[in-house]
Amino acid sequence: MNSKLLSPLLYGLGLACFSISTVAAQPVNSIPDFTAKYNIVHDGDIVGKAERTLKNLPDGSFDFNYKTDIEWLIFSDHRREITTNKIVDGKVIPLTYQSDREGTGKDKYYHWQFDHDNKTAYNLKKKNKPMKGEWVDGLQSKLSYHLQSRLNLINGVKNFHFEALSTSGGISTYNYEYIGKEELMLPFGVIDAIKLKRKKPNTKQVTYAWFAPKLNYLMVKLHQIESSFQQFQAELVSVEQHINKADSTETDKAQ
């Protein structure tokens, strides 16, 4: 299994020039805390686990985390991403982004800080070196745009695109296209979802993502296609989410 082929899935599970034609008059500006767990599947075999968590912080910002652990034959890959953000008028505003990767091949670590006032981002790993790409309004981190996708759907927007800061400091563009509705059979159980197609320009990679309205548009499945022989997907196993401000929680698990 090629780690380069796995990277878009591992960094993309957890789902940016925020460009939409219409926005709800009073957009939703928060998502309750949650922890969602997934199986990572390759060729019909479970090759790893993934987890996405969100935690709202006392100052009004929130942390969004994603981690994966894969062990398959002689291949090993362990990754973690975390982005601190805030939400204003239905838009996710990234403040920081960190990621680290260990396992087969070269270990990697990245740490970026977003400076919205001065319209740039700094690579904290390389003595605050500024980003290489040109700043655009609504710029997302490699992780925060997945949360923005969910927020878009909550606010009734189904087709959109993002420009996100890459780990190297350049700009990547992602386009999302609404495909339709599907009933899915997952480890979590049977659930109705809407399907989106994600295409990165100038590449052959295509990713399909499914979000469940019943779970407040949580991403429940991701399927990445590199070629007819290289396909990977993540499938929801369980989710624990807060359901009110009194910090009570509800846990959904596969039966």
N, C-alpha and C positions, 0 to 999 in steps of 0.2 A: 504494500500500500504506500503510495507516494505522499509524503507530508505536504508537498506543495499543492496537490490536488485536494487534500483534506482541508487546507487552510480556509477557503471561503466558507465552508460549512462550520468549522470550528469557531471562526470569528463572526459567523453570520446568524447563529441561532438566536437561539437567540438569539431575527428579523431579525453638506446637504443643504443645498439651496431649497428651502421649503417652498415649493411652488404649487399652488392650488388655485382653482378658478373660483371656488366659493368656500366660505368658512361659516360655521354656525354663528348666529348672532351672539350667543353666549357660550363659547366653547368650554368644554370640560378642561379644567386646569390641574387635575390631580389624578393619580392612580394609587389605590390603596396598596399597602405592603403585601407582597406575595412571595412564595417560594414554589417554583415549578421544576419538576424532575422529568428527564427524558432518557430514552434509550437511543443510542446511536447505532444505526444498522448499515451494514455493508454486505451486499450479495445475500441478503436474507438472514445474516448472522448478526447477533448483538455483539458489537466490538467495543462498546464503551458506554459511559454514562455522561449526562450533562445536567447542569443545574443553573437556573436563572433566578435571581432574587432582587427584590426592590425593597428599600427601607427609607421611609420618610424621616427626615432629621428635624430637630427642634427649631432650626433657623429657617425652615421653609424649603430648603434644598432637599435632595434625596440622592442616595447611592443606588446604582443599578449594576449588578454583578452577573458575570457569566463565567462558568468554569466547565472544563471537560477533562475526562480521564479515559484514555484509550489504551488498551493492551491487546494486540492482535498479532499472533505468531511472534516474530522477533521485533515487531514495530511497537514503539511506546511513545505516547504523546500526552502531555499534561499541560493545560493552559488555563489561564485566568485573566479576565478583563474586569475592570471596574471603572465606571464613569460617574462623577458627581455632577449634578445638573439642577436646574430649576425650570419651572414651566411658567410662561407668560403668554396670555392670549392664545392658548392652545398650541404653543410652540415650545419644544424642548430646547433649552439653552445649555449646552455643555460647558462646564467649568474646568474639569480636569479629566484626563484619560490615562489609564495605566494598563499595561498588559505584560505578561511574562509567559514564557514557554520553555519546558524542559522535556527531554526524552531523546529519541533517536534523532541524530543530526545535531545541528548547532543550537545551543540555548539562546534565547532572545529576550530582551527586556526593552520596553518603551514607556516614556512618561511625558505627557504633553499637558501644558496649561494654556487655557484659552483666555485671551485678553480682548474682550469685546469692545472696551472703550477705545483701544488703540488699533483695533481691527487686525489682530494677528494672533498667532499661537507660538508658544516657545517650547523647544525640546529641552526639558529639564535634565535629561541624561547627558546632553552635549552642551553644558554650560549656557543654557538658555538661548541656544541658537534658534532664530526665528524660522517659521515655516517657509518652504520654497514656493508653494503655490500662492496665487492671489486670493486674498480674503474675499468671501462673498457673504452677504447677509443670510442668516439662517444656517451657517456652516455647522455641520454635525461632526461628532466623533465617530470612530468605527463601530461603536456600540450604541451610542445614543440614538442613531437614526432608526434602529429597530424599535425602540420605545416610541419614537415619533410616528412610526408606521401604525402602531397600535392606537395611539392617540388620534391620528387622522381618522381611522375607522370608527372609533368611538364618536367622533364629531361629524360623521357622515361623509367623509371624503374617501373615495375608493381608488382614484387614479392620481399618482403624484410622483415626484422625483426628488432626489436629494443630492447634495454635494457634500462629501465627507472628507475630513482630513485623514490621509493615509498615515501609516506608522512612519513612513519616510519623510513626511512633511509635504507631500504633494496633495492633489485634489482628485478624488474619485467620484464618479457620477453613477447613481443607481436609479433606474426607472421601474416603477411598479404599475402593473396593469391588472385591472379587475377581470377575472375570468368567469366566475359564477359561483354557484353554491354546490356543496357536496356533503353527503353523509359519510363519515369516516368510522372505521373500526380500528381502534387504537388500544394499546395496553390499558389506557385510562377507561375505555369503554366506547360505546357508540355515541357519536356526537355530531351535530350539524355544524358545518363550517363554511366560510367563504374562502375562495381560492384566489390568490394573486400570483402573478408572474413577475419575477424580478430579473431584469437584464442589465448587465454591465456593458456599456458601449465598447465596441472594438474588441470584444472577446467572444469565445464560443460558449462560455459558461451561461447556463440558464438555471435559475432557482425558482421553485414553486413553494409558496408559503400559505398555510391554512390558519385562519383565525376563527375562534368560536364566539359568536355573539352571546351565548349562554354564560360564558366565562369572562364577560366584559372584554371580548376581543383578544383574549390571550392567544398567543401563537401556540398551536397544538401539533403542528407537523411542518417539517421542512424537507424538501427533496431537491438535491443538487445534482445536475447533470453536466458532466465534463465531456463524456462521450458515451457511446452505447455500452462500453465496458467499464466506465468509471462513474458510478452512481452511488450516492450516499443519502441517508435521510435520518432525521431525528423525530421521535414519536413520543408524545406526552404519556407519562406514567401516572403522575399524581400532581396535585396543586393544593397548596394551603394559602388562603388569602383572607385578609381582614375584610369584614363586611360592614363595619360601622366605626364611628369615631371613639367608641368606648373600648377599643382594642380587643373586642371579641373576634374570634377567628372561626372560619369554616374550612374544613379539610375535605377535599374530594380525592378519592383514590380508586384505582381500578378494582373491580370486584373480583 
